[in-house]
Amino acid sequence: MRSWVDSNGDGIGDLNGVTARLDYLKSLGVSGIWLMPINPSPSYHGYDVTDYYGINPQYGTPGDFRRLLAEAHQRGIKVIIDLVTNHTSDQHPWFVAARDPANPYHDWYSWADPHTDLSAASAVGGQAWRAAGSAHYLGDFTGAMPDLNYDTPAVRQAMLDVGRYWLKQGVDGFRLDAAQHIYYDFKAQDGDPRVLARNLAWWSQFRRAMQALHPDVYIVGEVTQDSPDRLAPWFGPLSAVFDFPLASQLIDSARNERAGDLPALLARTDAAYRKATGKAGVDAPFLSNHDQERVMSQLGGNLQHMRMAAAMLLTLPGQPFVYYGEELGMRGVKPDPNLREPMRWGRSGGETTWKASTAHDGAGVSVQAELADPASLLQHYRSLIRWRSEIGALRDGVLHAWPTTNTRIAAWQLQDASSHVLVLHNLSGQAQTVMLGGSATTFSTIARQTGSGATLADGQLRLPPYASVILR
C-alpha cells in the first residue's frame, strides 16, 4: 500500500492510489490483490496494529476503502487483506490496559510467572520474553508486538468478530500473518505435534466462522515451513498456504539452469497434500515476498533467469502470488525497508516518495518503459498470465512430473476436465532437443511458447535457449 501509488501528493501510497491503478492490474491479468496491513499502526509496515476496525489515516478513509472494493469487484478483482492476529502493537488499548494485573485485559496477553525461563528463545529467533517494568510479557517478534493469549476465550471471540466485520465490509478473504505462531512461541516447540494440533484447531474454528458468513471466503496462511510434509496439515483449516519450499527451489533451478530437486519436490508436495486432505491441495506458489530479497536480486540481475523463474511459477497449478514490482524486475536486498520500495511507474505519475530507492534500477525498469517494449519482463508476465486464463489445466490441473534425463529441462503434465498439456522449460542458455517418448507422443502441437523458434516434428521437440512451451 505505502509503496504503490500516491494519489494526494503526500509521498505515501494510499487506497485511492490502488483504485487509480486497478486498470493496470486488470491489464496484467490479475484476478485478486492482497493488501498488506491497512489498520492504524505506529510503524511504516503496519504489522503492529492499534485498531483492528480502523483504516490507517495515512492510507485514507473507510469510504475510500469501500470505493476500492466496489471498483475492484466491478473489474472482477477480488481483495484480501492482511489479518495480523498473533500479536498487537504495544500501543493497542488492549495492551495498555493489560499492563495492570487487575485489569480484565491482562489475560489477553501472556505474562511470565516466577517459574518462567526468561531466557527461552523465541520461535523466530532472539528473546521471547520482554520486560514491562517488573513484569515480563511474551513478544515473539519484537517488544513492540506483544503476543495475544488464545487460551483466553475473549481473545478468540474478539478475532472472530474482527474477521466477520471485514467480511461484512466486502473483503473476499484474508492473508493470515504468522499463522503458525498462535501457539508456536518458542524454538523448543519446533515440530511439537501438540502445538500444531492447537494451531490447527484454532484456525479451523476461525474458518468455520468465516464460512458461515461468506461460504467462498479465501484464507491463505503464512506458514514458514521448509517441507511439503509440514505444510500439508494446514490444508483444511486454511484455503491455501504459501509454498515456501517451492519458492526456494524455483529460484535455485532458474539460477543454476538445472531442474535439480524440482521434479522430486513437486511429486513430494502433491503426495503430502493428498495424504493430508484426500485430494490435491490448492497451492499458493510465489517467488518472493515483502520479507525476502527480491527475485531479481537473488538472481544477480540476470534477466533470462528472472524470465525463467516467472515462467515456471506461472505454469504451475494453484493460485500464484506476484509481489508488486516483480513483474518489472525491481531489485531489493535486506534490510526489510529496501524490499518494500516505491513501485516504479515512470512519467505517468503517482510514484511514492516515502523512501529513497537503494536499488537504482534505472529508467528501463518502470511500467511506462516496459509497456512500450514488447520484449520486456512486464510483457512476459502479461503473456504468461494470459496463458493461465486461456488454458484451464494451468490453473486447476492435476500435476504429474514428466521424467527426463536432461537436467536442463523442467517438465510436468497438467490435466483437468477440458485440457491435457505438457509444460517444458529449457532452463539453459543452449538449445535443447527433447524426444517425446511413451505417453508424451500424444502431444503433437505447440499451443504456446515464449518467444519463437521452438519446433516439434516426429516426436522431437527443439527448444531455443531459455524457452518455455505448452504442448497439446
N, C-alpha and C positions, 0 to 999 in steps of 0.2 A: 504494500500500500504506500508506504512512505517514499519509496523509490520509483513508483510507476509514473504518474502524471500529476503535475501541479496545476490545478485549474484556477487558482486565485492569486498567484504571484508571491506566495509567502515562502516558496522554496521547498515545501513539503508536499508529497503526493497525498491525494485525498479521494474521497468517494466519488465526487463529481468528475475527477480525472479518470477514474476507472470507467464511469459511464461514458465519458467522451471518447474512449478508445475501444468500446465494445465492438465497433465495426472492424477494427484491426484484428481483434481476436476472432471474430466471425470469419474474416477472410483467411486467417491462418488455419481455420478448420476446427477451432476449439469448441468443445461441447460443454465444458464446465470450467469454473475457476475456483481456486482455493484462496481465500483472503486470510492472510496472517492477522494476528490479533487486532481487532477493531475497538476493543474496550478501552476505557480510560486506564492509564498506566503512567508511572513516573519515568519510565525508560523509553529509549527510542525503539526498542524491539517489541515491547508490549507483552512479554511473557510473564509479567508480574502485575496482575490485574487488580484494580482497586474498586471496580464496579462491574459486575457481570451483566448488568442490564443496560448499561450506558454505551454511548458512542464516544470515542476519543474526540474531543472538540477540535484537535488539530486536523482530523480527517473529515469533519462535517457534522451533520445533524441526523437525528432519526429520520427526518423527512428525506434527506439526501440518500440514506440507505434504502428506504422504501422505493425511491425512484430508481436507484441502481437495480434493485431486484426486479422491478417491473420491466425495465428496458432490457435487462439480460434475458428474462424469460420470454419476452417478445421475440428475441432473436434465437430462441432455442438453446440458450446457455444457462446451465444450472450454476448455482452459487452455494459453496460450502464455506463455513467459517472455522477458524481455529478455535477450539474449545480447550482452555487451559484449566484443567480440573485437579491436577495433582497438588498444586500449591497456589497461594495467592501472593500478592505484594505484602510486604511487612507494613505498608501504609494502608492496607484494606481496613475498613472499620471493624471487621470481624477480628482481625489480629490485634488491632489497637485495644479492643475490649478484652481480648483473650489474655493479655498480659496480667490481668488481675485474676488471681486464682479463684476468687469468689464469684467471678462473672460466668454466666452460663456459656459464653463463647470460649471459655478456657478449654473445654473438652473438644472444641472443634479442631484443635491442633494437638500435636504430640509433644509432651513435656517429659524431660528426664526425671527419674526418681533417684533416691540415694544409691540405688544399686546399678544404675545405668553406667555402661562403659562409655565415657565421654570421648574416648579416643577411637571409637569404632569408625571404620572407613565407610564413606558413602558409596552407594551403588554406582555412582557416576565418577568416583574418584574424589580425593580430598576428604575433608571432615564432614561428618553428618550432623553433629550437634553444635548449635550456635548459642552464644551467651546472650541473655537478656537480663541485665542486672545480675542477680544471684542465681537466676534460673537458666535453664537451657532448653531450647526447642529444636525440633527436627527440621533441617533445611537442606535437603539432599543437594540441591543445585548451588544455591548461594544463601547467605544470611538474609538477603532481601526477598527470598522466596520461601517462606515457611510452609512446610507440608501440611495439608489438611489430614485430619484423622477420620478415615472412613469406617472406623468402628463406632463412631457416633452417628446414630440414626438421623439426627437433624442435618448432618453434612450430606448424607446421601439424598435426603429429601430436597435439600437446597439445590443440589446439582441436577436432580431430575426436573425441578421447577425451572432452572436456567435453560436446560435443553428444550423443554416444552415452550418456553417463552420465545426462543429464537425460531423454532419451527412455526409458531403462530405468526411471526413476523414475515415468514415466507421463505426462509432459507431451505435448501434442499438436503442439508446434511452437515456433518462435522468432520474435521480432521482433529483427532484426539492427540494432543501434545502429551508426550511422556506417558503413554497409556500403560506401560508395564510397571511404572513406578508408584502406582496407587498403594501397593503393598510391598513392592521390591525396593527397600530403602537402603540396605546395607550390602556391601561387597560380599560378606559371608553368606548371604542368601542366594547367591547366583546358582541357578539350576535347582533350587529347592522346589519340589512339586507342590508342597503345601502353599507356598507363596503364589505360584502360578494358579492354583485352584482358586484362591481367594480373589486374585485379579480377574480371572475369567468369570467368576460368579457375579462380581460387581458389574462388569461390562455386559453380561447377559441381562442383568436386571435393567441396566440403562437402555439397552437396545429394545427390549420388550416395551418399555415405557414410551420410547420414541416411536416405535412402530404402531402403537395403539393410536397415536395422533396422526402419523404420516407413514402409512404402510411401506412406501418405497424409499424411506429415508436412507441416505448413503452415509455410512460411518466408516472412515478409514483411520487406522491407527498407526502411530509412530511406535514401532516395537523394534528396538535396535538389537536384533539378534543376528548371529553370523551363520546360521544354517537353516535350511528349509524345515528340518525336524522341529526346531524351536519356534518357528513362525507358525507352523501348521495349526497348533491348538487354538490360535486366535481366530480362525475362521469359524463362524457360528456366532460367537459373541460380537464380532465385527463383520461388516460387509467385505472388507478388504484390509490388507496390511501392506505397508511399503516394503518392497523386496530389496533389502539392503545387500544380501549376498549376491543377488543378480546384478545390482548396480556396479559393485566392485568388479565382478567378472566381465561384464560388458566392456568396461573401460580397460581392463587388463588385456582382453582379446584385441581390442582396437589398437592399443598402444604397442603390443608385441607382434601384431599382424599374424596371430595364430589363434585358432579356436581354443586351444588349451583345455581347461576343465569345463568349458561352457556346455558341451553336449551332455556330460555326466551331471552337471548341476541342473540342467533343465529336466533331465529324467528324474533326479532325486526330488526336485521340487514338486513335480506332478505326482510322484508316488506318495510323498509326505502329505500333500494336501488331500489326496484321495483317501488315504488311510485315516486321516482325521475327520473327514466330513462325508465320505462315501461318494464324493464327486470331485471334479476339478474345482479348485478354489479360484475366485476372481482375483487375479493378481493385480497389484498396483506397482508396476515397474517404473523405474526412473533412473536417471544418471547421476544427478547430484541435487542437493537442496541447500537451504539457507545456512546450514551448519557445516557444510563441506566445501572444500575448494571447488571452484567452478570447473566444469569438464574441460574446457579449452586449456586451462592452466594445468590440470592433471595430465593432459596430453601434450604438454610442452609447446602449445601453439600450433600443432600440426593440423591443418585444416582437413586433410584427407582422413586422418584418424578420427577427427570430430564428425565428419560426414558419415563415416562407417559406424561409429557408436550410435548416432541418431538412427541410421538405417536399421540396425539390429533392434534397438529399442522399439521402433515404430512398426516392426513386422512381427512382434510378439503379441500373443493374445492378452486380454485384460484391459485395464484402464490406465494407460500410461500417463505420467505427470511430467510436464516440462517446466523447469524453473525459468522465470522470466529472464529474457536476455540470452538464454542458452541457444535459442534459435538464431541469434545473431553472432554467436561466438564470443560473447563477453567473457573476460577473464577476471579472476579474483582469487587471492590467497589469504590465508589467515593473517591477522585476527578477524573475528566474525564481521565487524562492520565493513570490511573490504569485500566480503562475499555478497553484500546487500546494497551495492552502489546504484546510483541512478540509472534507470533504463535509458538507452541511447536512442533517441528519436530522430536527431538531426535537426534540420531547419524548420520542421513542422511545428516546433514549439512545445511547451509543456514539460521540458526536462526539469526534474527536480534538482535543487542545489543544496540540499541539507548536508551533503557530504561531497568533498572534492574527490575526484577519481584518482585511484592509485594504479589502475591497470594501464592507462594510456593506450587504449586500443586503436586510436586513430579514427579519422573521419569515415573510413570504409566500413567500420563496424557500427552501423546505425540502421534504423528502419528505412530512412529515406534513401540511403545509398544502396541498400540490399534489395529494396523493391525495384530499383532501376537496373539491377544486374541479374539477368536470367540464370547465371551460374552461381549465384550467391548461396550461402548457407541457409538464409531465410527461405529462399525459393525451394531449396532441397527439403526443408521441413514441411513447407506447404504441400509439396508434391507427395511426400510420404504420408502425411495426414489424409490427403485426398484418397490415396490408395485404401486407407482403412475404411473410409466412408463408402467406397465402391465395392470392396471385397469383404463380405461378412466374416469369412474364416479368419481374417487378420485380427478381427476384434474378439470373436466369440468361439473360434475353432478349438477343437481338441488338438493338442500339440504332441507330436512324436518326433524325437530327434532322428535325423536321417544320417545313417552311418557313412562315413567316408574316411579313407586313409590319408587324404590330403589335409594336412593340418592348417593349410592356408584358407580352407573353406569352412565356413559355419553354415549349417543347413538344418532345416526342420520342415516337417509336413504339418499342415493345418487343415482341419476338416470340420465343417458344420453341415447343417441340413441342406444347404444350397450350393456349397462350393468346396472343392478339394484342391489345395495348392501346395506346391513345393517352393520353399524360400531358400535361396542360396546367396551367400555373400562371399566375395573374394576379398579377404582382409588384407591382401598384399599389394605391393606396387608392381607386380609382374602378372602378365596374363596367365590364366589357369584354364586347363581343359579338364572337364569332368565327364566321365562316362556314366550314363544313367542306366544302370542295370536293374534287374529284378522288378519290383513293383513300380519303380520310378520310370519305367519305359512307358507308362500310361500318360506321362506328362509330355505333351508334344508341342505346346505353344508357349511362347514368351508373352505373358499377359501384361507385365510391367517391367521396366528396367530403369535404373538410374543412368542418365546419360544415354549413350547409344553405342552400338558396336557388339553387343552380345549376340551370339548366333547359336541356333540349335538345329542340328540335322543328323539324322540316323542315330539318335540316342547320344550324340556327342554335343556337349554344351561348352562353348568357349566364352569365358568371362574376361573382359578387359580389366586392367588394374582398378582396384577399389570399386568394383561394380557390384550391384545388387540386382537380382532378378526374382520375379514371381512367375512360376511355371504353372500352366493348367494342363 
